[in-house]
Amino acid sequence: MLSDKLVKITDKRKKRRGRGGGSGKGFHTTGTGVKGQGSRAGYNKRWWFEGGQNPLVHSLPQARGFKRASQKTVIGINLFQLSKINEAIISEKNLRKAFGIVDGSRVKILAKGNIAKKIEVVGVEVSASAVRKIEKAGGKVLKGDEKIENRDMKAAEGEKSAKSVTEGKVKKATKAPTVALKNKETGDKR
């Protein structure tokens, strides 16, 4: 047999406390120190225990509840703040640029204050009371899809007036039909 081919076998056993000098932890205090709770039999120090001072675990605030990872915060912009924007059409892009909103938070127009100028709000979340105030000032609130549909309908009406009545009616612009997707593994529809 070659000695370099042998596998080293280690058998390091736990030191038995208080079982005589040959055990490695024998005689007198046997590695537990002198007097006190820690030297007594059955002592088990809790992981958070810091010798009697207020532990870090108790001095930190407790985080309660549950927050979804996908949850986005909503940044509210009030009507009186819209006077900063010198454009007739207010979109989410304009609001983000004017107020320096960079992250993926949702933007919503709230009704605090009044608005004097006539504005058109497109594709932005607006509270119900803010919609009333904007419409009272002579403005409009449209969702992003409505703006495109209105533009398409106006274009269609212009073409309709140019065509003769016998050629037929022009259909309204509608959204593309949604298709139900089926998950191959579970068979669930989304």
PyMOL commands that set and color helices and strands:
alter all, ss='L'
color gray80, all
select helices_A, chain A and resi 3-5+21-23+37-39+56-59+79-84+92-99+128-136+144-162+165-167
alter helices_A, ss='H'
color red, helices_A
select strands_A, chain A and resi 74-78+89-91+106-110+120-122+125-126+140-142
alter strands_A, ss='S'
color yellow, strands_A
deselect
rebuild
show_as cartoon
